[in-house]
């Protein structure tokens, strides 16, 4: 959530933790991301031509975390 919200420039559009307050076993996290979080952000960016997967996608954020961890960035983890 921290990494996601860092990408969102509009403070009022930031995503809260309630999306993740459920059983996320198996594909739960991916499903929440694809069917709840990304559609919310799509509505926020309607008509702007933003590539949601490239900016907010789970794989993108995980890649950033891996890159930061490799670079020795402080506080980088997959839990964010």
C-alpha positions in Angstrom: 0.0 0.0 0.0 2.9 2.4 0.8 4.4 1.9 -2.6 1.0 2.2 -4.4 0.1 5.4 -2.5 3.5 6.9 -3.3 2.6 6.6 -7.0 -0.7 8.4 -6.5 -0.3 12.1 -6.8 -3.8 13.2 -5.6 -4.0 12.8 -1.9 -7.8 12.2 -2.0 -7.3 9.2 -4.4 -4.9 7.3 -2.1 -6.0 3.7 -1.3 -6.7 2.7 2.3 -5.9 -0.6 4.0 -9.5 -1.8 4.1 -9.0 -3.5 0.6 -6.5 -5.8 2.2 -8.4 -6.6 5.4 -9.6 -10.1 4.3 -8.2 -13.5 3.5 -5.8 -13.0 0.7 -4.6 -16.6 0.4 -4.0 -18.0 -3.1 -4.8 -15.4 -5.7 -6.6 -13.1 -3.2 -4.2 -10.2 -3.4 -4.0 -10.3 -7.2 -7.9 -10.5 -7.4 -8.3 -7.5 -5.0 -5.7 -5.6 -7.0 -7.3 -6.4 -10.4 -11.0 -6.2 -9.6 -11.1 -3.5 -6.9 -8.0 -1.3 -6.7 -7.2 -0.9 -10.4 -10.8 -0.1 -11.3 -10.9 2.5 -8.6 -7.8 4.1 -10.0 -9.2 3.8 -13.5 -12.2 5.9 -12.5 -9.9 8.5 -10.9 -7.8 8.7 -14.1 -10.7 8.5 -16.5 -9.9 10.2 -19.8 -6.2 10.8 -19.0 -4.8 7.8 -20.9 -2.9 6.5 -17.9 -1.5 3.0 -18.3 -2.7 1.6 -15.0 -0.7 -1.6 -15.1 2.5 0.3 -15.8 2.0 2.8 -13.0 0.0 0.9 -10.4 0.1 -2.8 -11.3 1.1 -5.3 -8.6 3.9 -6.7 -10.8 5.2 -3.1 -11.3 5.2 -2.4 -7.6 6.8 -5.7 -6.8 9.5 -5.1 -9.4 10.3 -1.7 -7.8 10.5 -3.3 -4.4 12.9 -5.9 -5.7 15.0 -3.3 -7.5 15.1 -1.1 -4.3 16.0 -4.1 -2.1 18.8 -5.0 -4.5 20.1 -1.4 -4.5 20.0 -1.5 -0.7 17.2 1.0 -0.3 16.1 1.3 3.3 12.7 -0.1 4.2 12.1 -1.9 0.9 10.0 -5.1 1.3 7.3 -7.1 -0.5 4.9 -6.3 2.4 4.5 -2.6 1.4 
